[in-house]
Amino acid sequence: LHRFCVAQDLDLPAIPCIIKHGVEDDDVLILQIQAQAQGVEVRPVEYARQIKAILTRKPEMTELELSFRLKKSPTWINWYLGLLRLPPDIQK
């Protein structure tokens, strides 16, 4: 979304990207977190929501397995999920 918005703002005729074929919907969320961790600043609660979405869509996946997939520590996963326990007005 970020690249799309920037391309529109700059009136670019195309958006530079890498197209990955055969990626399942569940894996898209993981790829998004990996890309966001390396690029554009994302609010911590957005990471938390994506992590929660992955674990909800794949109930058999443990936080440990997800940490390996994201190349993050289990503590990192736990910390972000903890943000979702905060009152909604603080999450904003």
N, C-alpha and C positions, 0 to 999 in steps of 0.2 A: 504494500500500500504506500509506503514511504517513497519508493522509487517512482511509482505511478504519479503521485502528487507532485513530486519534484519535476518529473518529465513534463507534466501538464503546465506547471508554472513557467518552465523554460521553453515551452512550445516545441519540444523535441518530437521528431516524427516517429521515433522508435525508443523503446526502453531496453537498455542493455541488461541481459539476464541469462541465466543458465536454466534450460528446461530439463527437468528430470522426469523420465518416463517410468511407469510402473511403480510409482510411489503411492502407497495406500494412504487414505485420509488420516489415519492415526499417526502415521509417520510424518505427515506434513507439519503437525504441531511440534514435533521434536525438531525438525529441520528449522522451523521458525524460531524456536528458542535458541538454537545454536547460532543462527545468523544474527539474532538480536543481541546476543551476548557479545558478539564481535563488532557490532556496528552501532546503529542508531540507539540513542538512549531510550530505554523503555522503563516506565514506572514499575517499581518492584511488585506492586499488586497485579500488574498485567502478567508478569512472569508467573505469579502464584495462580492466577486464574487458568493460564494455559497448562500448568503442571496438573492442576486439579482436573481439567478437562481430559488430559491424557489418562490419568488414573481412573477416571470415571468411565471413559470409553473402553479401557482395557483393564477390567477389574482383576484379572489374573496377574497383572504386572505389579511388582512390588516397588517401593520407593528406591530400594537398593538397585534393582534392575534399571529403573529409570535414570538413576544417577550415573550408571555406567553408559547408558545410551546418550545422555547429555554431556558426558565427560565432566561431570560436576560431582562434588562430594555428597554423601547422604545428608550431612549437616546442612549443606546449601539447600537441598530439597526441603528439609524439615523447616528451616528458617522461613523460606518463602511461603510454604503452606501455613505456617503460623500466622502470617499476615491476614489470612482469610478469617481468622477468629477475632480480629479486631472489629469494633463497631463500624458499620458502613460509612458513617460520616468521617471517620478517621482514615478509612481505606482510600478515600478520594484524595 
